[in-house]
Amino acid sequence: MNKKLLTLFLSFFSLLTYSDDTKKINEFIKSNDNVLVHVHATWCPSCKAQKKILDQMNKDHFKLLEVDFDKDKKFLKDNKIFQQSMLIAFNQGKEKARVFGITKKEKIVAFTDKNFEYSLQEEIDNRRKASNIPDAARMTMEQATEKLRKSGIIDKATKKGDQYIDFTLPNVHGKEVTLSEKLKDGPIVLTFYRGGWCPYCNLQLKAYQDHLEQFKAAGGQLIAVSPESMESANTTVKKHELQYEILTDNKNKEARKYGLVFQLEEDLKEVYLKFGLDLEKNQGNDSWELPVPATYVISKEGKIVYSFLNVDYVQRAEPNDIIKALESLK
């Protein structure tokens, strides 16, 4: 076979390969509501930085598709893509937005949030639907939630418009953290959670980690408080690679000042133990008390400008609502 004919053959074969790849790429984009296309090259430093961030991000609200800048030529040509290190958001098969060269996590998260309408609550609801809780146990839990609602605990709790309540608590390293000292550095996002044994708390903590840089960019510091023992809290930190303050509130001493604490009744306690959720072991005491999940944004002056409290433990504050509250303080 002469050189010219060989070149034509190889070009034709290459075109078929690209066509096949392009077909698969297009089918993937069309078959999923939200797709983030990452146009990367193996030699590109910014692409590597993007990929590292994307691998760590929560991707429940979109599908990630890697497109090779050096191989998927037909797709690139069809979509007029002339650069690597590109992120392209597709919604229901149509391009919604694209951005080039961003390598900071907060910007990538902001791009996906904006174009795929991220919702922590939707993520939690999907997790709840997938759970296999027996009907009897579910009824006991729902009845306990309704009883707690009727108790008026939310009406009595600290909320938006109130002044914050100062406290000092140890973090997972045993270092004491004082709220008033932290406020000197700027507004605080303060969230009370039940414990690392709670799947919905875990989703919340991970979501807040994903949005941590956005909280910081909006001027906020994130502090999370739970009645977990220091050992249990440290396990939670390591499990989710949390990079913000996690404080241990022994016997809910400080959460009680915010009006958030309730005691589990015997029937609910039995349900927890059947699920292997031993609060005595997790907290290091036999109080069997929990805080109502609550999130506050506290201004530098100490006023609570945003609060989210709900006796239903599967309801949590959206990261974007927290960011808006922080931005309102600027």
C-alpha positions in Angstrom: 0.0 0.0 0.0 1.5 3.3 -1.0 2.0 6.1 1.5 -0.8 8.3 0.2 -3.3 5.5 0.3 -2.2 4.5 3.8 -2.7 8.1 5.0 -6.2 8.2 3.5 -7.0 4.9 5.1 -5.8 6.0 8.5 -7.7 9.3 8.2 -10.9 7.4 7.4 -10.4 4.9 10.2 -9.7 7.8 12.6 -12.9 9.6 11.5 -14.9 6.5 12.1 -13.5 6.2 15.6 -14.2 9.8 16.4 -17.7 9.4 15.0 -18.3 6.4 17.2 -17.1 8.3 20.2 -19.1 11.4 19.3 -22.2 9.3 19.0 -21.7 7.8 22.5 -21.0 11.2 23.9 -24.1 12.7 22.4 -26.3 9.8 23.5 -25.0 10.2 27.1 -25.8 13.9 27.0 -29.3 13.4 25.7 -30.1 10.5 28.0 -29.3 12.5 31.2 -31.0 15.7 32.3 -27.9 17.4 33.6 -24.4 16.7 32.3 -21.2 18.5 33.0 -18.7 17.9 30.2 -15.1 18.4 31.2 -12.9 18.9 28.2 -9.4 17.8 29.4 -6.0 16.9 28.1 -3.6 14.6 29.9 -0.8 17.2 29.5 -2.8 20.2 30.8 -2.1 21.3 34.4 -5.4 23.2 34.8 -7.3 20.1 33.6 -5.6 18.0 36.2 -6.5 20.6 38.9 -10.2 20.6 37.7 -10.4 16.8 37.6 -9.1 16.5 41.2 -11.8 18.9 42.4 -14.5 17.2 40.3 -13.6 13.8 41.7 -14.1 15.1 45.2 -17.4 17.0 44.6 -20.9 15.8 45.2 -22.3 14.9 41.8 -25.8 13.7 42.7 -27.4 16.6 40.8 -25.5 16.1 37.6 -23.5 13.5 35.6 -19.9 14.1 34.8 -18.6 13.3 31.3 -14.8 13.5 30.5 -14.0 14.5 26.9 -10.5 14.1 25.7 -9.2 17.2 23.9 -6.7 15.2 21.9 -9.0 12.3 20.9 -12.7 13.4 20.7 -12.1 15.8 17.7 -15.4 15.5 16.0 -17.4 16.3 19.2 -15.1 19.3 19.7 -15.6 20.5 16.2 -19.4 20.0 16.2 -19.6 22.0 19.5 -17.0 24.7 18.5 -14.7 23.8 21.3 -11.1 25.0 20.6 -9.6 24.9 24.1 -9.0 22.3 26.8 -9.7 23.0 30.5 -13.3 23.7 29.5 -16.5 23.0 31.6 -19.7 22.8 29.7 -23.2 22.4 31.3 -25.8 20.6 29.3 -29.5 20.5 30.4 -31.8 18.1 28.6 -29.4 17.7 25.7 -28.8 21.4 25.1 -25.8 23.5 26.1 -26.6 25.9 28.9 -23.3 27.5 29.7 -19.5 27.0 29.4 -16.5 28.3 31.2 -12.8 28.1 30.5 -9.8 27.6 32.9 -11.4 27.9 36.3 -9.5 25.8 38.9 -10.7 27.1 42.2 -13.3 24.8 43.9 -15.6 27.6 44.9 -15.9 28.8 41.3 -16.5 25.2 40.0 -19.1 24.6 42.6 -20.8 27.9 41.9 -20.9 27.1 38.2 -22.5 23.7 38.8 -24.9 25.1 41.4 -26.1 27.8 39.0 -26.6 25.6 36.0 -27.9 22.5 37.6 -29.9 24.1 40.4 -28.2 22.2 43.3 -30.5 21.5 46.2 -29.3 19.8 49.4 -32.9 19.1 50.3 -33.4 17.2 47.1 -30.3 15.2 47.8 -31.6 14.4 51.3 -35.1 13.6 50.0 -33.6 11.1 47.5 -31.6 9.5 50.3 -34.7 9.2 52.4 -36.7 7.6 49.6 -34.0 5.0 49.1 -33.9 4.1 52.8 -35.4 0.7 54.0 -37.1 1.6 57.2 -39.8 -0.8 58.4 -43.3 0.8 58.6 -43.6 0.4 62.3 -40.3 2.1 63.0 -41.1 4.9 60.5 -44.4 5.5 62.2 -42.7 5.7 65.6 -40.3 8.3 64.3 -43.0 10.3 62.6 -45.1 10.4 65.7 -42.1 11.5 67.8 -41.5 14.3 65.3 -45.1 15.4 65.4 -45.0 15.4 69.2 -41.9 17.5 69.2 -43.5 19.9 66.8 -46.5 20.3 69.1 -44.3 20.9 72.1 -43.5 24.4 70.7 -39.7 23.9 70.9 -39.2 25.9 67.7 -41.2 28.9 69.0 -39.1 29.0 72.2 -35.7 28.5 70.5 -33.2 31.2 69.5 -33.9 32.4 66.0 -33.5 35.2 63.5 -33.6 38.7 65.1 -32.2 37.4 68.4 -28.7 38.1 69.8 -26.3 35.2 69.7 -25.4 33.3 72.8 -21.6 33.0 73.5 -19.9 29.8 74.4 -16.6 28.0 74.5 -16.3 24.4 73.3 -13.4 22.1 72.4 -12.8 21.1 68.8 -11.6 17.6 67.8 -8.0 18.5 68.6 -9.0 19.5 72.2 -8.4 23.2 71.5 -11.1 25.4 73.0 -13.0 27.7 70.6 -14.9 30.7 71.8 -17.6 32.1 69.6 -17.0 35.8 70.6 -13.4 35.5 69.7 -14.2 34.0 66.3 -16.7 36.8 65.7 -13.8 39.3 65.8 -12.7 37.8 62.5 -16.1 38.2 60.8 -19.6 36.6 60.6 -20.2 33.0 61.6 -22.3 30.2 60.2 -23.2 28.2 63.2 -24.9 24.8 62.7 -26.0 22.3 65.3 -26.2 18.7 64.0 -27.1 15.4 65.7 -24.1 13.2 65.0 -22.0 11.4 62.4 -24.3 8.4 62.8 -27.1 10.4 61.1 -27.0 10.0 57.3 -28.8 13.3 56.8 -26.3 15.1 59.0 -23.5 13.5 56.9 -25.1 14.8 53.7 -25.3 18.3 55.2 -21.8 18.3 56.5 -20.4 17.2 53.2 -22.5 19.8 51.3 -21.2 22.5 53.5 -17.6 21.3 53.0 -18.3 21.5 49.2 -19.5 25.1 49.6 -16.9 26.1 52.3 -14.9 28.3 49.9 -18.1 30.0 48.9 -18.9 30.7 52.5 -15.5 32.1 53.0 -15.7 34.2 49.9 -19.0 35.7 51.2 -17.2 36.5 54.5 -18.3 33.7 56.7 -16.6 31.2 59.0 -18.3 27.8 59.4 -18.6 26.2 62.9 -20.5 22.9 63.5 -21.5 21.7 66.9 -22.8 18.3 68.0 -23.2 16.3 71.2 -20.8 13.6 69.9 -17.9 12.6 72.0 -14.5 14.0 70.8 -13.6 10.6 69.5 -16.8 10.2 67.5 -16.6 13.8 66.2 -13.0 13.1 65.0 -14.2 10.0 63.1 -16.8 12.3 61.4 -14.2 14.8 60.4 -11.9 12.2 58.9 -14.7 10.4 57.1 -15.8 13.5 55.2 -12.4 15.3 55.2 -14.0 18.3 56.9 -11.9 21.4 56.9 -13.9 23.6 59.3 -14.4 23.7 63.1 -16.3 20.7 64.6 -17.0 21.3 68.2 -18.1 18.8 70.9 -21.0 19.9 73.1 -21.0 17.5 76.0 -24.6 16.7 77.2 -25.8 19.5 74.8 -24.9 22.2 77.4 -24.6 25.0 74.8 -27.4 23.7 72.4 -29.7 23.8 75.5 -29.0 27.6 75.9 -30.3 28.0 72.3 -33.4 26.1 73.2 -32.7 23.2 70.8 -32.5 20.2 73.1 -35.0 17.4 73.5 -34.9 13.9 75.1 -35.8 10.7 73.1 -38.7 8.8 74.6 -38.4 5.1 75.2 -40.2 3.9 72.1 -37.9 6.0 69.9 -34.9 5.0 71.8 -35.8 1.3 71.2 -36.0 2.1 67.4 -32.6 3.7 67.4 -31.0 0.7 69.3 -32.6 -1.7 66.8 -30.9 0.2 64.0 -27.6 0.0 65.9 -27.7 3.7 66.9 -26.4 3.8 70.4 -26.3 7.5 71.5 -24.8 6.5 74.9 -21.8 5.1 73.1 -21.7 7.9 70.5 -21.9 10.7 73.0 -20.2 9.2 76.0 -23.1 9.7 78.4 -26.6 8.2 79.1 -28.7 11.4 78.6 -30.2 10.2 75.3 -30.7 13.9 74.2 -30.3 15.5 70.8 -30.5 19.0 69.4 -33.0 20.0 66.8 -30.9 20.5 63.7 -30.4 24.3 63.4 -28.3 26.7 61.3 -27.6 30.3 62.1 -25.8 33.2 60.4 -24.4 35.6 63.0 -23.3 39.0 62.1 -20.0 40.4 63.4 -22.0 42.5 65.8 -23.6 39.3 67.2 -27.1 39.5 65.7 -28.6 36.4 64.1 -29.6 37.5 60.6 -30.6 34.1 59.3 -31.9 31.0 61.1 -33.2 27.6 59.9 -34.8 25.3 62.5 -37.1 22.4 61.9 -38.1 19.5 64.2 -38.1 17.3 61.1 -34.5 16.1 61.1 -34.5 15.6 57.3 -35.0 19.3 56.7 -31.7 21.3 56.5 -30.5 24.7 55.5 -29.6 25.2 51.9 -26.0 26.3 51.2 -27.2 28.9 48.7 -29.5 30.5 51.4 -26.6 30.7 53.8 -24.4 32.4 51.1 -27.2 34.9 50.4 -27.5 35.7 54.1 -23.7 36.3 54.4 -23.7 38.4 51.3 -26.4 40.6 52.8 -24.0 41.6 55.5 -21.5 43.2 53.1 
